[in-house]
Amino acid sequence: MDVEVMNALLLPVTLTFLLLLEAKALPAEHRMHGPYRWVCTGLSVVVIGFGLYMIPQALGW
C-alpha cells in the first residue's frame, strides 16, 4: 500500500520531468512532433490525474 501511495506522489513529477526533458534536451530531429506529441502529453496528463485522484483513497481519507 505504501508503494502505491509513493508511486501516486512521484508519478506526476517523473512524467513532467520526462516530457520537459524530451522537449528541451533532445536534438530537434529526435523530439516528438505533431499528433504523437499531443497523444503522449494527453495520456500523461490522464495518468497523472488518475494518480492524484487515487492518493486520498490509498491514504484512507
N, C-alpha and C positions, 0 to 999 in steps of 0.2 A: 504494500500500500504506500509506503514511504517513497519507493522508487517511482511510482506513478505520479505522486504529487511533485516530486523533484523534476520529472520529465515535463509535466504541465507548466512548471515555472520556468524551466530553462529553454523549452522549445521556441517560444517567441523570440528570445534573444538569439538563439542559434540560427533560426531561419532568416531573421532580419539581417544578421551578420553575413550569411552566405549570399543573400540577394545583393547586398551592398558590395560585397567583395567581388561578385561576378560583374557588377556594373562598373566598378572603378579600377580594379586591379588587372583584369584580363585585357590582353590586346584586343583591338576592335574586331579583328576577324574571328575571335573565339567567343565573343559575347553573344548572348541570346538576342534575337531580333524578331520583330513582328508579333504575330499571334502566339508563337511559342512562349515568348517572354510574358505576355499577358496571362496566358493559361497557367504558367508556373507561378507567377505572382498571385493570381487569384486563388489557386489551390493552396498556396502557402498561407494566405490570409484566412481561408476557411479552416485549415488545420490549426492555426494559431487561435482562432475564435473558439473552436471546439475544446482546445486545451485549456484556455482560460475559463470556459464555461464549466469544465469538469473540476476545477480546483475546489470550489465550495462543497461539492458533493463528496469529493475524496477526503476533505477535512472533516466532514460530518456537520457542516453548518446548517 
